Amino acid sequence: MLKVKNIIEIPFLVEAKTMGTQKTKNVSYYFSGSTHSLCLIKEDIMLAQVHACERLLDLSKDQTDVATIEKEIAKLKFAIELMKG
């Protein structure tokens, strides 16, 4: 008898980081994962970006970074709502 374990494949992983000077901070993303991530809809990608920003927000101590990340999360959530409506 062959025993098979359940395997869950995460289609892609998004990492976020802040970059730039104190005056011009931005959030950049690194997408890594399987080729199946090419088949995802924009909303799924943007939700993954939100989750990556939230993880980064938990780790950030610099107030400029925190403000930049919170602004990015707000922009992404607003764009997702616009796509839904």
Summary of the structure (lengths in Angstrom):
residues: 85
radius of gyration: 16.0
end to end distance: 50.7
largest distance: 63.1
contacts: 193
relative contact order: 0.18
helix: 53%
strand: 19%
